[in-house]
Amino acid sequence: MKVALAKQMHEIDNAAINDFGLPELALMESAGHRVAQATKKILSTIDKKSICVLAGSGNNGGDALAAARYLSNLGARVKIFLVGNKAHRTDSLNAQMKILRGMGVEIQQLESDRAWERLQVTLRFSDAIIDGTLGTGFFGELRPSALRLIRLVNSLSKPIISIDIPSGVEADTGIVGNAAINATCTVALGLPKIGHFICPGATHVGKLIIDDIGIPQKLLNEDIHQTLLDDEIAKTFLPARAKDAYKGSVGKILVVAGSRGMTGAACLASMSALKAGAGVVTLAVPDSLNEVYETKLTEVITAPLPEVKTGIIGGDKAVTNLLDLAEKSDAILLGPGLGRAKETLELVKKIVAAVDKPLLLDADAIFAYDGKAEELKTCKQIPILTPHLGELGLLLGMTVSDLRKSLLENVRKAAQEIRAIIVAKSECTIVAYPNGEVFISALGNSAMATAGSGDVLAGAIAGLMKQTPFAPLAGVYLHGTAGNISASTKCEGLTASDIMENLPNAICKLRILQRS
C-alpha cells in the first residue's frame, strides 16, 4: 500500500473527480459512511447515543457532516458545531449542511461565548466525538480558537474518531505544534499519510483504519514513491529455499564486530544472521576476546584479529586478514560494538574502500564517516546503512531535531546524495533507496526500545543478503514481526535476545502468509 503526501492525495482526489468523473459528493458520502461505521464499532451500538460532531470549513468538515447524517439515521442524537471561516466553506460542505438542516439536525457555528458554553455541555454528555476540524491541509501553529477547541476535547475521556488525520498533526511530517487531537481511532481516506506513522503525530492517531472510499486503484498506485511495508508486499521479499540448498549457497556472512565491553553486540549480530537463515557466519573479533566468543557462540565461526590495544582491532595486518576473509564471503557486516578507537575507524574506512562485496555498515562503522558522508560514494557497491537518528544526524551534520522537521524527506535525500540504502531506525523504520523510493514500516513496538535491538536488525539484514535482493526490507519486516511476537509474552521486559530468538518464528509467519 502506498503512503501519500498531502499534495499527492489532493491530486488523486482531483483526478478521481475530473478525469474519472467521480463526483466529489460521492467521495464525501463514502468517507462519511466509513466514519459512521468506525464509530458504531467503537460504541457497539449507535441507537440513542449522543454524538458531538466538530466540522471545519473544508471538505474534511464535509466528511464529518456526511458521517453525522449516517449516524443520525442509525438513531444517534447528533449535535454539530461548525468551526472556521464561513467564507471558506466548500460547495460540498454546504450541500451536506442543507441536507442535515432538512433533517432537523442541530447545527451551530462556534463563534459566541454562548456557543462555546453549549459545546462544553454537549461534549460532557456525549458518548463519542467526531473530529473533522482541520484535516491534511493543516501545518504550522494552531489558531487560538482551534487550540482552545482541541484542548477542551482532549480534556475529556471520550472516544474520538478523527477523519483522515487528527486535527493539529501535519500530514507530511507528523509534527505537532502546540496541540493535537488525541484520537481513539483515525479513518484515513484514500491512502495513509506519513504523519500517521512518524511521531509525535503517530502518538495521536489511535487505531488506524484505511479506506479507499471508492477512489480507483489505478490512481492510488501511480507516481507515489512511499510504500507501507505491510504483509502483502512482504510476501514478495523472501523466495522459497531451493531443494538443493546447502550452507554455502544461502549465505556466507562476515561480521566484523565487538570490542572490550561490547561483546554482546557482536554475539547478537552474528547469531541474528544465522537466525535469519544464513548458512555460515564468521565473526571477526579482537584476538584477546576470541575465547569469550568461542565460549558464548556454538554455531558461529570466530576469526581472531590483531589488536592495537587490548580488545581493540586496527592496523595493516588486521586489514589484510579482513580482506582475505571478505574475499571468501558473500556479504560483510561492519560495526556492531566495534568501538570508536582511531585505529579501528581507520580500519573501517580501508575495508569499505577496498571490498567489492555487498556491505552493511552499522553503529561504529557509520561513526567512522561522522560528518563525511560523501566519502561513502567511493564504495564499489551501494552500501546499506542502519543508523538510529542520532547516528544519522552525525553522519549528515544535522541535529536530530532538524532531521525530524521532515524526517522522511531528509532520509530520502540522504540516500540519494550518498548513494546508499539507508535504514533509519526510529518509532517507525524508514528504508530509503538511492532512486528515491521509500518504504515505511510501522511494525514493532515500544518494548523494543532495548539495548541490542539494532544489532539484531543489522544481523538479520546481513543474514538475508545472499537470500534475497530485498534484504533491507525483509530484515526490517522480520525484525519488527519478531519484536511483536516477543512483546506478546514479554511486554516491556523483552530483550534483544528475545527478538533474535523469534526471528525464525517471524520467517514461519511469513511463509504462512505466502501460502495463503
Beta strands, then each sheet from edge to edge (+ up, - down):
strand 1: 50-55
strand 2: 77-82
strand 3: 106-109
strand 4: 128-132
strand 5: 160-163
strand 6: 185-189
strand 7: 207-211
strand 8: 226-228
strand 9: 252-256
strand 10: 280-286
strand 11: 301-305
strand 12: 307-309
strand 13: 312-313
strand 14: 331-334
strand 15: 359-362
strand 16: 384-386
strand 17: 421-425
strand 18: 429-432
strand 19: 438-441
sheet 1: 3+ 2+ 1+ 4+ 5+ 6+ 7+
sheet 2: 8+ 19+ 18- 17+ 16+ 15+ 14+ 9+ 10+ 11+
sheet 3: 12+ 13-
end
